[in-house]
């Protein structure tokens, strides 16, 4: 498999959302003329404080994170790997000369220098640098709250001589106290970069998660694994969308690209900036029959070009205060046989219900919003052929942005592929 396919897969893995799932932000240099990747060096995961996590103890957190990244993601791409976050002695290729490989942990003046060292020592085609941008527990108190809850009790009769009906219904209100409770909200943000043997970036990926679904004793391991699983799934998605052969089936117009105005929170994050442009370009091949011009500066042969402005690209959180809901509890259930006028036997069912209260503590809910306007313009005249403005929402900003791009290109396809 050529690197283009592998990385494309990787790329996907990184951020090209299949609109039904959660994804991160990915950028991939599709014009990189890198050779077929056969071997990849995996650098140790860097923690949120900037320290490399290296440990030979298989029960340590550092070992588990590096091991999972290697076995559950990189090896799925069929690369031979050298994981520097575990014991080097585990890799039989380097077991006989471990000292030489230890120099790869050194600090290098540039990625070009590191790329040369990686290739000289390992003959690997590239290397992956994983980094934790954020990893923390936010602890707060869900306050004691008194709410009014509507209660109900009733009897449901089924298959009786009179048919189905409800009886003995009673309704009342109660003042219910939701107690104070300490809450843990877990946050993690990861970033991965793949470089080729010359130290040139060929892929960047960023993804984050904010969740209550973990325990304090193992949240770092569990969150990291969940994010790596999304990474791997994205890779599979990109393999479907991003194949070398797919370009041959595109017969529509060539489409170039110009700059997009970005809000400050996006402009300051290279991973997101790269992903915005990558998905804008790749959208041509995903949702039209056009041929995107990935090269910077466009092409004299392009018929149209795309530009635009993003006004909002944010992940906002909303406080959902403590509240209560009810569920139906069965108090009593009985069956009774009876015979109709024709002598047929039936069984009547009588069920008594009463509502019970469930507490819901105060939590933060996350919602991504992306608003923007994109234009399809004639390359010769700079005249606007089509414009599309909208606001999209989803669980993650990468997904909301893809919704916006998909809607734009679905409209643009009739011009790009008349």
Order of alpha helices (4+ residues) and beta strands (2+ residues): alpha-beta-beta-alpha-beta-alpha-alpha-beta-beta-beta-beta-beta-alpha-beta-alpha-alpha-beta-beta-beta-beta-beta-beta-alpha
